């Protein structure tokens, strides 16, 4: 683990108390992302400032939408390293990015926001981007 739990627990809780399930093992990541039907929003959480200022708030704000994913999950880069590595296999061909936000439909990646799409953008802009994806795929 790269970061102490007392530092990262509040960051993880910011998503879990909003309904996101923490995926802490590679097996759990595969179980969720290999579902043959349904939609899953996955946040690759991070300790970086843009996760707190933009990614986590943007993901939560996006859920204030008529259409939304059926399942909300998160992996924490630098904390649950094996689970995050497994999640990143499902994000290929994109390079590792944290924070990041991915939407899966029927087991396939259909929308992805990399760090460079998140950094420097407001939570509202990120939410609007995700809501467009929800409207299309959910």
N, C-alpha and C positions, 0 to 999 in steps of 0.2 A: 504494500500500500504506500503510495507516494505522499498522501496527506493524512494528518491525524483525524480520527473520527470526530473529535470535538469541533474541528473546523468545518468539516463537510456535512455533518448531520443537519444543521439548519438549512443548508442549501438543498439537500435531498428532500427535507420535509416540505420545502416550499412547493414542490411538485406532488409529493405523496399525499399531503393533506388536501390537495386539490383533485385527487382521484387517480393519479398516475401510480402504476405498480412498478416497484423497483425490480429489475431483473438482475440478480446478483450472481447467476451461474450461466455458463455457456449452454447447458441443457435447457434452462428456462428460456433463454433467448431463442433457441431453435424451436422450442415448443410453441412459443407465441408467434414467431415470424413465419413459420411454415404452415400456418393454418390455410387450408385451400380456399376459404371464403371469408369475407369480412374485411374491415378496415382497421388499421392500427396506426396510431401516431406515436412515434418514438422520439424522445428528446435525449440526445447525448449530452448529459449534464457536465458542467465544468466549474472549476473554481475561478476562472478568469472573469474579469469585470464585465465583459460583454454578455456573459451568461446571466449575471444578476440584473444588469440594466436592460437587457434586450431579449435574450432567448427565453428565459423562464417566464417573464411577464408576457411576452408576445405569444407564447404557446398557450398560456392560460387565457389570455384575452381572446384568442382565436376561437375558443370553445363557446363564446357567446355568439352562436351562429345557429341558424335553423338546422343545417346539415353539419354533422360532426362525426368523427371516427367512433367506431364501436368500442375500441379498446385504447387505453392510454398507458404507455409504458415509458420507462426511463432506464438508462444505464449511466453510470457515473465514471467518466474518464479519470484515471489517476486514483481511483478508489477500487472499483470492481474491474480490475484489469483484464481478467480472463473473459468476463461477460462482455466487456466493451470490445475486446478483440474479436469475439464471435459476432457481435452486432455489426462490426465493420466489414465482416465478410459479406453480409447482406447488403451493404452500401456500395459495394464495388460496381462500377469502375471508379467511383469517387475516392480520392485519397483520404486518410484519416483526418478528421476535423472535429474539434470540440471548442465551443459547443456546436451542435448541429441538430437539425430537426428533420425527420423523415416521415413520409406517409406511405404506408403499404396498403395495397388492395389485392385481395386474393393471393397473398404470399409474394407479391411482386412490388418492388420499389417504384412508386409512380410520381413522387415529388420529393425534392431534397433541397434543404437550405444548408449550405456550408457556412463555416465561420465567416468567410468574406461576404456572404449575403446578410449576415447578422450584425457584424461589427459596424458601428457607426450609423445604424438604422434604428429608428425608434421601435418600441414594442408595438405601437399602433401600425406601423408599416409592415412589420413581420406578421402581425395578426391578420392584416388585410391580405397579404400574400397567401397565408395558410387558409384563410376562409375561401379564397378563390379555388384553391385545391380541394377543399372540403366540398364546395358546391359542385365541382366536377366529378369527384371520385366517390363521395360518400352518399 
